[in-house]
Amino acid sequence: MEFPKRYKVLEKKIFSKGIFSLIPIRFEDRITIMHWRNEQIYHLRQNQPLTLENQESYFKNIVSKLFEQDQPNQILFSILENGECIGYGGLVHINWIDKNAEISFIMQTNLEQNRFDEIWSEYLNLVEKVAFSDLKLHKIFTYAFDLRPKLYSILSKSGYTEEARLKEHCLFNENYIDVLIHSKINHSLTLRLASLEDENITYDWASNKIVRQYAIQKEEIYFEDHKNWFSNKITAADCIYFIAEVNNTPIGSIRFDINNIKEALLSFLLDPQFHGKGYGKIILEKGIEEVLKLKELYKIIGVVSIENIPSLKTFKSLEFQQVSEIDAYITYEKKYK
Ligand SMILES: CC(C)(COP(=O)(O)OP(=O)(O)OC[C@H]1O[C@@H](n2cnc3c(N)ncnc32)[C@H](O)[C@@H]1OP(=O)(O)O)[C@@H](O)C(=O)NCCC(=O)NCCS
């Protein structure tokens, strides 16, 4: 029998970035994969070492069948570096109703020591393309025995959040150990220019207690004042005001007030019900990307209260430089020319 080479459910066959690529799992990699699994049995959900017989039968009877299915429960890849297989993994326990899946991954055992961070990060980037860009899943997650703490910082850098710790969930060497679930949601956040229709929602956001707490002007805002201010802002040539939406729901805004030397002061906020989901970094990143398409800017500046930890962290995560700290406000800037 010829082993299949393309998943019916995927639009793309190969997912690549630089020297790394994910290609549908290859029959020729099955024995190497078996060895890796047996060497790393300690962190896998596998009780017994695999035998050659097990592996042959798994590839022939289970894996080969996944390729033709409209909704396979797993999609597996060989991970190649310059054409050589250095790992395998994919999406497993795919839930087609709720559009989520678990990420699985094993790298060649002798790369774990020195290249663990690099290869995991490259892999996460590629598997995300499969899950979010090709399959349009909503959420992907890892389910890991609490045995490899160095994995958590890699997940965090790649935008995953720790979602749950299942206490003493698995019996391991006669001890009960925790299981950690990290997840990432498909934030298909889009930006559009603000219009008059947004005057109510932007008023609700601006007058919200949590938002006001860190604002530079802390006084109460009256709707009439907001209306005037808002209609001026959306028509002013020196202001670019975006509304961010997820699934057509407005979730926040980002505004750039530009001076005559091409510096923009930015302000951004999220509706409080969308805090803590990683949208802050996305709105800032996309806002900057979009404003630079519309205006030539030399510098973008943000002023943040020293108590506003989420905002401070968001600016730092996008490599803004701190330039001053005055009266409990930190000024960040990033240069573009
Ligand atoms: C600023 C804002 C857009 C950030 O939104 P967000 O993405 O929901 O922020 P998060 O809650 O995810 O926090 C961002 C980071 O700070 C961390 N953080 C949040 N509160 C924290 C706290 N009290 N202590 C330590 N870290 C904290 C989060 O864990 C997250 O870290 P990570 O990126 O490593 O995962 C949002 O808080 C907001 O709209 N605030 C009101 C308006 C505002 O302050 N705008 C900015 C004016 S400069």
The ligand as an ORCA input file, in Angstrom:
! r2SCAN-3c Opt
* xyz 0 1
  C      -3.917     48.238     29.083
  C      -4.869     47.168     28.601
  C      -5.285     47.480     27.165
  C      -4.133     45.788     28.643
  O      -5.082     44.827     28.416
  P      -4.897     43.245     28.516
  O      -4.274     42.693     27.305
  O      -6.208     42.711     28.905
  O      -3.861     43.074     29.689
  P      -3.602     41.775     30.517
  O      -4.559     41.719     31.652
  O      -3.536     40.595     29.609
  O      -2.160     42.114     31.086
  C      -1.002     42.250     30.270
  C       0.139     41.574     31.004
  O       0.249     42.129     32.315
  C       0.141     41.096     33.294
  N      -0.571     41.633     34.448
  C      -1.827     42.129     34.501
  N      -2.103     42.541     35.763
  C      -0.995     42.282     36.490
  C      -0.649     42.478     37.846
  N      -1.492     43.042     38.696
  N       0.578     42.109     38.260
  C       1.467     41.565     37.410
  N       1.207     41.344     36.103
  C      -0.006     41.701     35.662
  C      -0.649     40.015     32.610
  O      -0.413     38.747     33.223
  C      -0.102     40.086     31.214
  O       1.173     39.470     31.207
  P       1.661     38.563     29.979
  O       1.648     39.472     28.760
  O       3.022     38.146     30.382
  O       0.665     37.458     29.862
  C      -6.141     47.079     29.495
  O      -5.738     46.774     30.806
  C      -6.968     48.349     29.536
  O      -7.779     48.590     28.659
  N      -6.808     49.140     30.606
  C      -7.550     50.367     30.781
  C      -7.083     51.463     29.821
  C      -5.605     51.664     29.882
  O      -5.011     51.593     30.943
  N      -5.012     51.916     28.713
  C      -3.576     52.140     28.591
  C      -3.274     53.551     28.881
  S      -1.538     53.800     28.718
*
